[in-house]
Structure formats: structure tokens, C-alpha cells
Amino acid sequence: MLRMPICYRKTVSCEAKMRIFRACILPVLLYGSEVWSLTMAQERRLNTFYMACLRTLVGVTLGDRISNENLLQLTGQPNLENIMRRNRL
């Protein structure tokens, strides 16, 4: 059981997974975002990874047909564009 990544464990609460996501994964994803000049394709790729991480943490698959907006409301996370915009200020 120790070899299974924490994001797939059913015994760990969603709140704990989100704390780990905000503390470990999100800073790595957004490192240096204050000075990035992103194209639309790069923004789309970052947003896709962000949503895939959230889906994995919550245990929702693409087959469940939950929209990104509903997923953000379910997790209580802001949109990635808003986070990057806030970092640029």
C-alpha cells in the first residue's frame, strides 16, 4: 500500500489530497509564471494538466462527464488563469 501514490488512495480524505496538491504540485506547475508570456496552446496544456490533477485527486474520470466548472466548484479551487493572473500582479 505504501507504493501506491497518495492521489489514488481511498483512505486519504479529499481535503488532505487538496492540501498536498496546493503545497507540492501547484508551486511546481506555476514556478516562474510571473514572467511567462504564454501562447494559447501553452495555456491550454497547463490547464489540461491542472484539471487532470484535480480529476485524479477527486476520483472523477472523463467518463463521468463532469464539466471543468463543476469540478472547480467541487474542489473549491480557483481557475488556473486566475491564479496565473494573480501571480503576475
Secondary structure as UniProt FT lines:
FT   TURN            2..3
FT   HELIX           6..8
FT   HELIX           14..20
FT   HELIX           21..25
FT   HELIX           26..29
FT   TURN            30..34
FT   HELIX           40..58
FT   HELIX           62..64
FT   HELIX           68..75
FT   HELIX           80..88
//
